Amino acid sequence: MEVQEDISLQPYNTFGIEAKARYFCEIKSIDDLRTALRLDLHPRKFVISGGSNMLITQDIDALVLYMNIKGIEVMAEDEAQVTLKIMAGENWHQMVLWTLDQGYGGLENMSLIPGNTGTAPIQNIGAYGVELKDSFVSCEAMDVGNQELKTFSKEACRFGYRDSYFKNQGKGKYIITSVTLQLTKKDHKKNTSYGAIEAKLRELGVSDPTIKDISRAVIAIRREKLPDPSELGNSGSFFKNPIIDAGKFKQFAKDHPKAPFYKISDDAYKIPAGWLIEQCGFKGKRYGDAGIHKNQALVLVNYGKASGNEILELAKTIMEKVRQSFDIQIVPEVNIIK
């Protein structure tokens, strides 16, 4: 394990923000991580994985640990299910495609989500009606203080909508090293009712979809709506979809009868943040090198040389306009590094 100095973090964040790490090392094993955390010469540590859910607003004066531990292991299986342990550095989308090639179901709706597997529990990532917690068994994480591994059950992770223990009480205390998931080998629970999946399947000429067909449809939809970070810097969905109570929803629906929504429970309704932002006139707008994508208002983009602070100021402007227009507060899904 080599510690380097003054390393550009532009290749390590999907927004393509130019910022520097004072010190940097690549973590390829549990031993590497333990060794790096014990380096007293660099008391402040900062973890980067896939770099897909972060907005860097300044240089990082710390030892940046780039999590790149690889590996997928079958922990248990029977005729109906398989349990996999996936190391934190595995690319999420490539891992999903691998599970589908094995005939394992459960992750197909989350195809093409950017980032690495180790960060998935932090956000409780999800897409098209499916969330990580639906297949999650546990994860292992290293205690930053004593460098011991601890196993977190699904209950201990305290998953919520794009939320978890690791985003709140556990923030900065643990580094996730692996994730254990349970997937189906037959009788897959297929979810095609969310978003445009059914329409895309019809367009593809598929009437009785396999899990691979669903993945194919999701990938096609996402590619139509979302820019490729390798071509246009972005972090996917920048904002969470707000959830409002029944009383507020009643007034919202009265004022905006054509607005899309998803009923979560009798007292909770999810409103698409992208729709709110589009109604405020931001979709496709550009402010210098910071902008809002032309096909999806939920996605903020870096056209080349935008700073993290420029994108953050644009996000704040959007949040305030949505609040003024709809009396609804939207908040970033992306982790803001200040």
HELIX and SHEET records of a PDB file:
HELIX    1   1 GLN A   10  TYR A   12  5                                   3    
HELIX    2   2 ILE A   30  LEU A   37  1                                   8    
HELIX    3   3 TRP A   92  ASP A  101  1                                  10    
HELIX    4   4 GLU A  108  MET A  110  5                                   3    
HELIX    5   5 THR A  117  THR A  119  5                                   3    
HELIX    6   6 ALA A  120  GLN A  123  1                                   4    
HELIX    7   7 LEU A  132  ASP A  134  5                                   3    
HELIX    8   8 LYS A  154  CYS A  157  1                                   4    
HELIX    9   9 TYR A  165  LYS A  167  5                                   3    
HELIX   10  10 ILE A  197  GLU A  203  1                                   7    
HELIX   11  11 ILE A  211  LYS A  225  1                                  15    
HELIX   12  12 ALA A  246  ASP A  255  1                                  10    
HELIX   13  13 ALA A  273  GLN A  279  1                                   7    
HELIX   14  14 GLY A  308  PHE A  326  1                                  19    
SHEET    1   A 4 GLN A   4  SER A   8  0                                        
SHEET    2   A 4 LYS A  20  ILE A  27 -1                                        
SHEET    3   A 4 ILE A  60  MET A  67  1                                        
SHEET    4   A 4 LYS A  45  ILE A  48  1                                        
SHEET    1   B 2 MET A  54  ILE A  56  0                                        
SHEET    2   B 2 ASN A 335  ILE A 337  1                                        
SHEET    1   C 5 ILE A  72  GLU A  77  0                                        
SHEET    2   C 5 GLN A  81  MET A  87 -1                                        
SHEET    3   C 5 TYR A 174  THR A 184 -1                                        
SHEET    4   C 5 PHE A 136  ASP A 143 -1                                        
SHEET    5   C 5 LEU A 149  SER A 153 -1                                        
SHEET    1   D 2 GLY A 126  ALA A 127  0                                        
SHEET    2   D 2 VAL A 130  GLU A 131 -1                                        
SHEET    1   E 4 GLY A 233  ASN A 234  0                                        
SHEET    2   E 4 LEU A 300  ASN A 302 -1                                        
SHEET    3   E 4 ALA A 290  ILE A 292 -1                                        
SHEET    4   E 4 ARG A 286  TYR A 287 -1                                        
SHEET    1   F 3 ILE A 243  ILE A 244  0                                        
SHEET    2   F 3 ALA A 268  LYS A 270 -1                                        
SHEET    3   F 3 TYR A 262  SER A 265 -1                                        
END                                                                             
